[in-house]
Amino acid sequence: MFQENLDVFFSSLDSVEATFTVDGESRVVRGFFDESFFDQSIGEIVPASVQPRFSCKLSDVADIKSETPVTLNGKPYSVVQVWPDGAGTATVHLAYE
């Protein structure tokens, strides 16, 4: 089976470094960060917000648990959930600290 080289994709000029703190150890992971608009519609109330997330190789974050501290672009976040996509990558949903 053909295995895609994800290192080439995630090391592109547009990628950024995220530092995860796992068991007191820093782990630097390259990937892509965005803060997409998220509509939290509840009846007639429409609170609009953004949802920070980080896309990277699944193998770099497979053992990451919720509430793990993350620093991205000098700002602190915490992990909400890691969503594997079935193709070797994952989206790490983040919360603002």
N, CA, C and O atoms as a GROMACS GRO file, in nm:
protein
  388
    1MET      N    1   0.084  -0.118   0.000
    1MET     CA    2   0.000   0.000   0.000
    1MET      C    3   0.089   0.124   0.000
    1MET      O    4   0.191   0.128   0.069
    2PHE      N    5   0.051   0.225  -0.077
    2PHE     CA    6   0.124   0.351  -0.085
    2PHE      C    7   0.106   0.429   0.045
    2PHE      O    8  -0.006   0.445   0.093
    3GLN      N    9   0.217   0.479   0.102
    3GLN     CA   10   0.212   0.558   0.224
    3GLN      C   11   0.251   0.701   0.191
    3GLN      O   12   0.363   0.726   0.146
    4GLU      N   13   0.162   0.795   0.213
    4GLU     CA   14   0.187   0.936   0.188
    4GLU      C   15   0.290   0.990   0.286
    4GLU      O   16   0.286   0.958   0.405
    5ASN      N   17   0.385   1.072   0.237
    5ASN     CA   18   0.484   1.133   0.325
    5ASN      C   19   0.426   1.262   0.382
    5ASN      O   20   0.434   1.368   0.319
    6LEU      N   21   0.367   1.252   0.500
    6LEU     CA   22   0.302   1.368   0.562
    6LEU      C   23   0.403   1.469   0.615
    6LEU      O   24   0.368   1.586   0.633
    7ASP      N   25   0.528   1.427   0.640
    7ASP     CA   26   0.629   1.521   0.688
    7ASP      C   27   0.649   1.636   0.591
    7ASP      O   28   0.665   1.750   0.632
    8VAL      N   29   0.648   1.606   0.462
    8VAL     CA   30   0.666   1.710   0.360
    8VAL      C   31   0.552   1.812   0.368
    8VAL      O   32   0.576   1.932   0.362
    9PHE      N   33   0.432   1.764   0.382
    9PHE     CA   34   0.314   1.852   0.390
    9PHE      C   35   0.318   1.940   0.514
    9PHE      O   36   0.298   2.061   0.505
   10PHE      N   37   0.343   1.881   0.631
   10PHE     CA   38   0.338   1.956   0.755
   10PHE      C   39   0.463   2.039   0.783
   10PHE      O   40   0.464   2.117   0.879
   11SER      N   41   0.566   2.024   0.703
   11SER     CA   42   0.686   2.108   0.720
   11SER      C   43   0.689   2.223   0.619
   11SER      O   44   0.792   2.287   0.602
   12SER      N   45   0.578   2.249   0.552
   12SER     CA   46   0.573   2.356   0.452
   12SER      C   47   0.589   2.492   0.519
   12SER      O   48   0.581   2.503   0.642
   13LEU      N   49   0.611   2.594   0.439
   13LEU     CA   50   0.633   2.729   0.491
   13LEU      C   51   0.512   2.785   0.565
   13LEU      O   52   0.528   2.872   0.650
   14ASP      N   53   0.393   2.736   0.535
   14ASP     CA   54   0.272   2.786   0.600
   14ASP      C   55   0.246   2.721   0.736
   14ASP      O   56   0.160   2.768   0.811
   15SER      N   57   0.318   2.616   0.768
   15SER     CA   58   0.293   2.546   0.895
   15SER      C   59   0.353   2.625   1.012
   15SER      O   60   0.440   2.710   0.994
   16VAL      N   61   0.304   2.593   1.132
   16VAL     CA   62   0.352   2.656   1.255
   16VAL      C   63   0.387   2.548   1.356
   16VAL      O   64   0.351   2.431   1.339
   17GLU      N   65   0.457   2.588   1.460
   17GLU     CA   66   0.492   2.494   1.566
   17GLU      C   67   0.396   2.511   1.684
   17GLU      O   68   0.367   2.622   1.726
   18ALA      N   69   0.349   2.399   1.736
   18ALA     CA   70   0.270   2.396   1.858
   18ALA      C   71   0.352   2.320   1.961
   18ALA      O   72   0.411   2.217   1.930
   19THR      N   73   0.354   2.371   2.083
   19THR     CA   74   0.426   2.303   2.190
   19THR      C   75   0.326   2.245   2.288
   19THR      O   76   0.257   2.319   2.359
   20PHE      N   77   0.318   2.113   2.292
   20PHE     CA   78   0.231   2.040   2.384
   20PHE      C   79   0.313   2.005   2.508
   20PHE      O   80   0.429   1.966   2.495
   21THR      N   81   0.255   2.018   2.626
   21THR     CA   82   0.323   1.979   2.748
   21THR      C   83   0.259   1.850   2.798
   21THR      O   84   0.147   1.849   2.848
   22VAL      N   85   0.334   1.740   2.782
   22VAL     CA   86   0.285   1.607   2.817
   22VAL      C   87   0.371   1.551   2.929
   22VAL      O   88   0.491   1.532   2.912
   23ASP      N   89   0.310   1.525   3.044
   23ASP     CA   90   0.381   1.472   3.161
   23ASP      C   91   0.505   1.555   3.194
   23ASP      O   92   0.611   1.501   3.225
   24GLY      N   93   0.490   1.688   3.187
   24GLY     CA   94   0.599   1.778   3.220
   24GLY      C   95   0.703   1.796   3.112
   24GLY      O   96   0.797   1.874   3.128
   25GLU      N   97   0.688   1.725   3.001
   25GLU     CA   98   0.784   1.732   2.889
   25GLU      C   99   0.723   1.813   2.775
   25GLU      O  100   0.604   1.799   2.745
   26SER      N  101   0.804   1.897   2.711
   26SER     CA  102   0.758   1.974   2.594
   26SER      C  103   0.774   1.890   2.468
   26SER      O  104   0.875   1.824   2.448
   27ARG      N  105   0.672   1.894   2.385
   27ARG     CA  106   0.674   1.824   2.257
   27ARG      C  107   0.634   1.924   2.148
   27ARG      O  108   0.522   1.977   2.149
   28VAL      N  109   0.725   1.951   2.056
   28VAL     CA  110   0.698   2.044   1.947
   28VAL      C  111   0.646   1.967   1.826
   28VAL      O  112   0.706   1.869   1.782
   29VAL      N  113   0.531   2.012   1.775
   29VAL     CA  114   0.465   1.947   1.662
   29VAL      C  115   0.438   2.053   1.556
   29VAL      O  116   0.390   2.162   1.587
   30ARG      N  117   0.468   2.021   1.431
   30ARG     CA  118   0.439   2.113   1.320
   30ARG      C  119   0.303   2.079   1.260
   30ARG      O  120   0.265   1.962   1.248
   31GLY      N  121   0.230   2.183   1.224
   31GLY     CA  122   0.100   2.164   1.163
   31GLY      C  123   0.041   2.297   1.121
   31GLY      O  124   0.112   2.395   1.104
   32PHE      N  125  -0.090   2.299   1.106
   32PHE     CA  126  -0.160   2.418   1.060
   32PHE      C  127  -0.263   2.460   1.164
   32PHE      O  128  -0.339   2.378   1.214
   33PHE      N  129  -0.264   2.589   1.195
   33PHE     CA  130  -0.353   2.644   1.296
   33PHE      C  131  -0.456   2.733   1.228
   33PHE      O  132  -0.424   2.808   1.136
   34ASP      N  133  -0.581   2.724   1.272
   34ASP     CA  134  -0.682   2.818   1.227
   34ASP      C  135  -0.785   2.841   1.338
   34ASP      O  136  -0.798   2.762   1.431
   35GLU      N  137  -0.855   2.948   1.323
   35GLU     CA  138  -0.961   2.984   1.417
   35GLU      C  139  -1.088   3.009   1.335
   35GLU      O  140  -1.125   3.123   1.310
   36SER      N  141  -1.151   2.902   1.293
   36SER     CA  142  -1.268   2.911   1.207
   36SER      C  143  -1.388   2.966   1.282
   36SER      O  144  -1.404   2.944   1.403
   37PHE      N  145  -1.474   3.036   1.208
   37PHE     CA  146  -1.600   3.085   1.264
   37PHE      C  147  -1.686   2.967   1.301
   37PHE      O  148  -1.695   2.869   1.227
   38PHE      N  149  -1.750   2.975   1.416
   38PHE     CA  150  -1.834   2.866   1.465
   38PHE      C  151  -1.965   2.926   1.512
   38PHE      O  152  -1.966   3.007   1.605
   39ASP      N  153  -2.075   2.888   1.452
   39ASP     CA  154  -2.208   2.939   1.486
   39ASP      C  155  -2.272   2.844   1.587
   39ASP      O  156  -2.303   2.729   1.555
   40GLN      N  157  -2.290   2.893   1.707
   40GLN     CA  158  -2.347   2.810   1.814
   40GLN      C  159  -2.495   2.839   1.830
   40GLN      O  160  -2.540   2.873   1.939
   41SER      N  161  -2.571   2.826   1.723
   41SER     CA  162  -2.713   2.862   1.725
   41SER      C  163  -2.791   2.782   1.829
   41SER      O  164  -2.783   2.660   1.837
   42ILE      N  165  -2.865   2.858   1.909
   42ILE     CA  166  -2.951   2.798   2.011
   42ILE      C  167  -3.084   2.871   2.003
   42ILE      O  168  -3.100   2.979   2.060
   43GLY      N  169  -3.180   2.813   1.934
   43GLY     CA  170  -3.309   2.881   1.918
   43GLY      C  171  -3.292   3.012   1.846
   43GLY      O  172  -3.237   3.016   1.736
   44GLU      N  173  -3.338   3.122   1.907
   44GLU     CA  174  -3.327   3.253   1.845
   44GLU      C  175  -3.196   3.322   1.878
   44GLU      O  176  -3.161   3.423   1.817
   45ILE      N  177  -3.122   3.268   1.974
   45ILE     CA  178  -2.995   3.327   2.014
   45ILE      C  179  -2.885   3.269   1.925
   45ILE      O  180  -2.875   3.147   1.910
   46VAL      N  181  -2.803   3.356   1.868
   46VAL     CA  182  -2.695   3.308   1.781
   46VAL      C  183  -2.562   3.366   1.832
   46VAL      O  184  -2.512   3.465   1.778
   47PRO      N  185  -2.505   3.302   1.934
   47PRO     CA  186  -2.374   3.350   1.980
   47PRO      C  187  -2.266   3.305   1.881
   47PRO      O  188  -2.248   3.185   1.857
   48ALA      N  189  -2.196   3.399   1.825
   48ALA     CA  190  -2.092   3.367   1.727
   48ALA      C  191  -1.957   3.366   1.798
   48ALA      O  192  -1.929   3.450   1.884
   49SER      N  193  -1.875   3.272   1.761
   49SER     CA  194  -1.741   3.264   1.818
   49SER      C  195  -1.648   3.199   1.716
   49SER      O  196  -1.689   3.166   1.605
   50VAL      N  197  -1.525   3.182   1.756
   50VAL     CA  198  -1.430   3.110   1.672
   50VAL      C  199  -1.387   2.985   1.745
   50VAL      O  200  -1.385   2.981   1.868
   51GLN      N  201  -1.352   2.883   1.670
   51GLN     CA  202  -1.307   2.756   1.725
   51GLN      C  203  -1.162   2.735   1.686
   51GLN      O  204  -1.134   2.702   1.570
   52PRO      N  205  -1.067   2.754   1.780
   52PRO     CA  206  -0.927   2.729   1.745
   52PRO      C  207  -0.902   2.580   1.727
   52PRO      O  208  -0.952   2.497   1.802
   53ARG      N  209  -0.822   2.548   1.626
   53ARG     CA  210  -0.789   2.408   1.601
   53ARG      C  211  -0.654   2.399   1.531
   53ARG      O  212  -0.606   2.493   1.468
   54PHE      N  213  -0.594   2.282   1.546
   54PHE     CA  214  -0.459   2.257   1.495
   54PHE      C  215  -0.462   2.124   1.422
   54PHE      O  216  -0.501   2.022   1.479
   55SER      N  217  -0.420   2.124   1.296
   55SER     CA  218  -0.417   2.001   1.216
   55SER      C  219  -0.273   1.955   1.201
   55SER      O  220  -0.184   2.035   1.172
   56CYS      N  221  -0.250   1.824   1.222
   56CYS     CA  222  -0.114   1.771   1.221
   56CYS      C  223  -0.117   1.620   1.195
   56CYS      O  224  -0.223   1.562   1.173
   57LYS      N  225   0.001   1.557   1.199
   57LYS     CA  226   0.008   1.412   1.185
   57LYS      C  227  -0.050   1.346   1.310
   57LYS      O  228  -0.021   1.389   1.422
   58LEU      N  229  -0.131   1.245   1.292
   58LEU     CA  230  -0.189   1.174   1.404
   58LEU      C  231  -0.081   1.112   1.493
   58LEU      O  232  -0.095   1.111   1.615
   59SER      N  233   0.024   1.061   1.433
   59SER     CA  234   0.130   0.996   1.512
   59SER      C  235   0.196   1.092   1.611
   59SER      O  236   0.253   1.047   1.711
   60ASP      N  237   0.190   1.223   1.584
   60ASP     CA  238   0.249   1.321   1.675
   60ASP      C  239   0.162   1.352   1.795
   60ASP      O  240   0.211   1.401   1.897
   61VAL      N  241   0.031   1.323   1.786
   61VAL     CA  242  -0.061   1.360   1.894
   61VAL      C  243  -0.151   1.245   1.938
   61VAL      O  244  -0.247   1.267   2.012
   62ALA      N  245  -0.123   1.123   1.895
   62ALA     CA  246  -0.210   1.009   1.924
   62ALA      C  247  -0.230   0.986   2.074
   62ALA      O  248  -0.336   0.936   2.114
   63ASP      N  249  -0.132   1.020   2.155
   63ASP     CA  250  -0.142   0.998   2.300
   63ASP      C  251  -0.183   1.123   2.377
   63ASP      O  252  -0.183   1.122   2.500
   64ILE      N  253  -0.218   1.231   2.308
   64ILE     CA  254  -0.256   1.356   2.373
   64ILE      C  255  -0.397   1.343   2.430
   64ILE      O  256  -0.488   1.296   2.363
   65LYS      N  257  -0.412   1.386   2.554
   65LYS     CA  258  -0.541   1.379   2.624
   65LYS      C  259  -0.604   1.518   2.633
   65LYS      O  260  -0.536   1.619   2.613
   66SER      N  261  -0.732   1.523   2.663
   66SER     CA  262  -0.799   1.652   2.682
   66SER      C  263  -0.735   1.724   2.801
   66SER      O  264  -0.686   1.660   2.894
   67GLU      N  265  -0.738   1.854   2.796
   67GLU     CA  266  -0.681   1.945   2.895
   67GLU      C  267  -0.529   1.954   2.891
   67GLU      O  268  -0.470   2.019   2.977
   68THR      N  269  -0.464   1.889   2.793
   68THR     CA  270  -0.320   1.903   2.777
   68THR      C  271  -0.289   2.047   2.738
   68THR      O  272  -0.351   2.099   2.645
   69PRO      N  273  -0.195   2.114   2.806
   69PRO     CA  274  -0.159   2.252   2.769
   69PRO      C  275  -0.087   2.257   2.635
   69PRO      O  276  -0.007   2.169   2.602
   70VAL      N  277  -0.117   2.362   2.557
   70VAL     CA  278  -0.056   2.384   2.426
   70VAL      C  279  -0.023   2.532   2.413
   70VAL      O  280  -0.101   2.617   2.456
   71THR      N  281   0.091   2.561   2.354
   71THR     CA  282   0.125   2.699   2.322
   71THR      C  283   0.139   2.710   2.171
   71THR      O  284   0.214   2.634   2.109
   72LEU      N  285   0.066   2.804   2.114
   72LEU     CA  286   0.067   2.828   1.969
   72LEU      C  287   0.079   2.978   1.945
   72LEU      O  288   0.001   3.056   1.999
   73ASN      N  289   0.176   3.018   1.865
   73ASN     CA  290   0.195   3.160   1.835
   73ASN      C  291   0.205   3.244   1.963
   73ASN      O  292   0.159   3.358   1.967
   74GLY      N  293   0.266   3.186   2.067
   74GLY     CA  294   0.286   3.256   2.193
   74GLY      C  295   0.163   3.265   2.282
   74GLY      O  296   0.167   3.329   2.386
   75LYS      N  297   0.053   3.201   2.242
   75LYS     CA  298  -0.072   3.205   2.320
   75LYS      C  299  -0.101   3.069   2.381
   75LYS      O  300  -0.078   2.966   2.318
   76PRO      N  301  -0.151   3.068   2.506
   76PRO     CA  302  -0.183   2.940   2.571
   76PRO      C  303  -0.322   2.889   2.534
   76PRO      O  304  -0.419   2.965   2.527
   77TYR      N  305  -0.330   2.759   2.510
   77TYR     CA  306  -0.455   2.688   2.483
   77TYR      C  307  -0.453   2.558   2.562
   77TYR      O  308  -0.352   2.524   2.624
   78SER      N  309  -0.564   2.488   2.561
   78SER     CA  310  -0.566   2.351   2.613
   78SER      C  311  -0.643   2.265   2.513
   78SER      O  312  -0.730   2.313   2.440
   79VAL      N  313  -0.609   2.137   2.512
   79VAL     CA  314  -0.672   2.044   2.419
   79VAL      C  315  -0.814   2.012   2.467
   79VAL      O  316  -0.836   1.982   2.584
   80VAL      N  317  -0.908   2.019   2.375
   80VAL     CA  318  -1.045   1.977   2.402
   80VAL      C  319  -1.060   1.832   2.359
   80VAL      O  320  -1.106   1.747   2.435
   81GLN      N  321  -1.019   1.804   2.234
   81GLN     CA  322  -1.033   1.669   2.180
   81GLN      C  323  -0.944   1.655   2.057
   81GLN      O  324  -0.923   1.750   1.983
   82VAL      N  325  -0.893   1.533   2.036
   82VAL     CA  326  -0.817   1.500   1.916
   82VAL      C  327  -0.907   1.416   1.826
   82VAL      O  328  -0.956   1.311   1.868
   83TRP      N  329  -0.928   1.463   1.704
   83TRP     CA  330  -1.015   1.392   1.609
   83TRP      C  331  -0.931   1.335   1.495
   83TRP      O  332  -0.890   1.410   1.407
   84PRO      N  333  -0.904   1.204   1.495
   84PRO     CA  334  -0.834   1.142   1.381
   84PRO      C  335  -0.925   1.144   1.259
   84PRO      O  336  -1.047   1.136   1.270
   85ASP      N  337  -0.863   1.154   1.140
   85ASP     CA  338  -0.944   1.158   1.019
   85ASP      C  339  -0.940   1.028   0.941
   85ASP      O  340  -1.007   1.017   0.838
   86GLY      N  341  -0.865   0.929   0.987
   86GLY     CA  342  -0.858   0.800   0.918
   86GLY      C  343  -0.755   0.796   0.807
   86GLY      O  344  -0.739   0.694   0.741
   87ALA      N  345  -0.685   0.908   0.784
   87ALA     CA  346  -0.586   0.914   0.676
   87ALA      C  347  -0.447   0.949   0.728
   87ALA      O  348  -0.359   0.988   0.651
   88GLY      N  349  -0.427   0.934   0.860
   88GLY     CA  350  -0.296   0.962   0.918
   88GLY      C  351  -0.280   1.102   0.973
   88GLY      O  352  -0.174   1.136   1.026
   89THR      N  353  -0.385   1.184   0.962
   89THR     CA  354  -0.379   1.317   1.020
   89THR      C  355  -0.488   1.331   1.126
   89THR      O  356  -0.576   1.246   1.138
   90ALA      N  357  -0.481   1.440   1.202
   90ALA     CA  358  -0.580   1.464   1.307
   90ALA      C  359  -0.604   1.613   1.321
   90ALA      O  360  -0.517   1.695   1.288
   91THR      N  361  -0.721   1.647   1.369
   91THR     CA  362  -0.753   1.785   1.406
   91THR      C  363  -0.761   1.789   1.557
   91THR      O  364  -0.838   1.716   1.619
   92VAL      N  365  -0.680   1.877   1.617
   92VAL     CA  366  -0.680   1.895   1.761
   92VAL      C  367  -0.766   2.018   1.790
   92VAL      O  368  -0.728   2.130   1.757
   93HIS      N  369  -0.880   1.996   1.852
   93HIS     CA  370  -0.968   2.107   1.887
   93HIS      C  371  -0.918   2.165   2.019
   93HIS      O  372  -0.888   2.093   2.114
   94LEU      N  373  -0.910   2.299   2.021
   94LEU     CA  374  -0.848   2.369   2.134
   94LEU      C  375  -0.945   2.462   2.203
   94LEU      O  376  -1.047   2.500   2.146
   95ALA      N  377  -0.912   2.497   2.328
   95ALA     CA  378  -0.986   2.597   2.404
   95ALA      C  379  -0.889   2.707   2.444
   95ALA      O  380  -0.772   2.680   2.468
   96TYR      N  381  -0.938   2.829   2.451
   96TYR     CA  382  -0.856   2.941   2.497
   96TYR      C  383  -0.831   2.927   2.646
   96TYR      O  384  -0.919   2.884   2.721
   97GLU      N  385  -0.714   2.963   2.689
   97GLU     CA  386  -0.682   2.964   2.832
   97GLU      C  387  -0.703   3.101   2.888
   97GLU      O  388  -0.682   3.123   3.008
   0.00000   0.00000   0.00000
